[in-house]
Amino acid sequence: MAMSTSESAIPLEQQARLVEKSKRFASYQAVKDHLVASYTRIGIGSGSTVVYVVEAIAALGPGVTSNMKFYPTGAQSEELIEAAGLTLQFINKLPAGQLLDVAFDGADEVDDDLNLIKGGGACLWQEKIVATSAKRFVCVADFRKLSPRLGTNWKKGIPIEVLPMAAPRVLDELKQMGSHNPRIRPGLPGKAGAIVTDNGLWIIDAPFTPLHLPKDSSESGIQAGNGDNGVWTVDALADRLIKIPGVAEIGLFYGKNGLQVESGGQKPVAAYFGMADGTVEVKSDMG
Ligand SMILES: O=C(CO)[C@H](O)[C@H](O)COP(=O)(O)O
């Protein structure tokens, strides 16, 4: 959901404050609803919204958090966890057959079925590993991320983590699939050349026409949603993108959630949106 006309009339500095406030409210509410004192393993995502998640958790005090271990999704969240005085643990130390109790993370866009675009901060691969290692993945965002279909508000494209040597071939393939002007993400202003992820890889941002939900496939004019006439459903596109040689991971989180499949799923069980009016809107799928 982009800023409404009345919101965009607000001075920029005030708009930024409104967005920060909404991220904070959503984060505190999500932590209140989903962090249970008996939990011991918590995933912490990346981005600017998760900063407030960590703040909300740390505010509970050592009485609640001292038995908890916090699993990061990259260098930024590792620093956040340590700076908050919480106990850091890494996902490769999670015993086989075990899952995190809950994981919190932000998103760049969330559709009506809780499919997500993630990777705006270039951390998508580790984010997907942590999210799918959790029984409950909870998404936290501000009102700008709320959208009926992915690609409506987030126009930069679907972030795709790629092996650098494969980037030209991946770009060719994306164009053939109907992506409009896919691009290797630049590292500027901080770094000349391509941005390099925590995994030493590159990111390609691939814009597509807004993605239909799988349930839209039966609508007239939308065949299988497999790219014919440039129309893709989230699932068909994701299934296709992940198969391109050289693609390590994609920033579409789709399919099922952790409560629907034993080994964890990619979609959140709930998404919390801080709204411009100070309320928090919750969309959930606990089934
Ligand atoms: O996927 C991500 C990083 O790769 C972030 O969760 C996403 O970009 C949202 O970030 P923010 O909370 O700053 O809006």
PDBQT file of the ligand as one rigid body, heavy atoms in Angstrom, charges set to zero:
ROOT
HETATM    1  O1  LIG A 301      14.252  -9.093   3.120  1.00  0.00    +0.000 OA
HETATM    2  C1  LIG A 301      14.840  -8.247   3.753  1.00  0.00    +0.000 C 
HETATM    3  C2  LIG A 301      16.305  -8.063   3.678  1.00  0.00    +0.000 C 
HETATM    4  O2  LIG A 301      16.879  -8.879   2.711  1.00  0.00    +0.000 OA
HETATM    5  C3  LIG A 301      14.089  -7.343   4.648  1.00  0.00    +0.000 C 
HETATM    6  O3  LIG A 301      13.358  -8.091   5.564  1.00  0.00    +0.000 OA
HETATM    7  C4  LIG A 301      13.170  -6.510   3.794  1.00  0.00    +0.000 C 
HETATM    8  O4  LIG A 301      13.954  -5.843   2.825  1.00  0.00    +0.000 OA
HETATM    9  C5  LIG A 301      12.400  -5.493   4.636  1.00  0.00    +0.000 C 
HETATM   10  O5  LIG A 301      13.271  -4.558   5.146  1.00  0.00    +0.000 OA
HETATM   11  P1  LIG A 301      12.757  -3.306   5.984  1.00  0.00    +0.000 P 
HETATM   12  O6  LIG A 301      12.246  -3.829   7.279  1.00  0.00    +0.000 OA
HETATM   13  O7  LIG A 301      13.995  -2.446   6.131  1.00  0.00    +0.000 OA
HETATM   14  O8  LIG A 301      11.701  -2.622   5.176  1.00  0.00    +0.000 OA
ENDROOT
TORSDOF 0
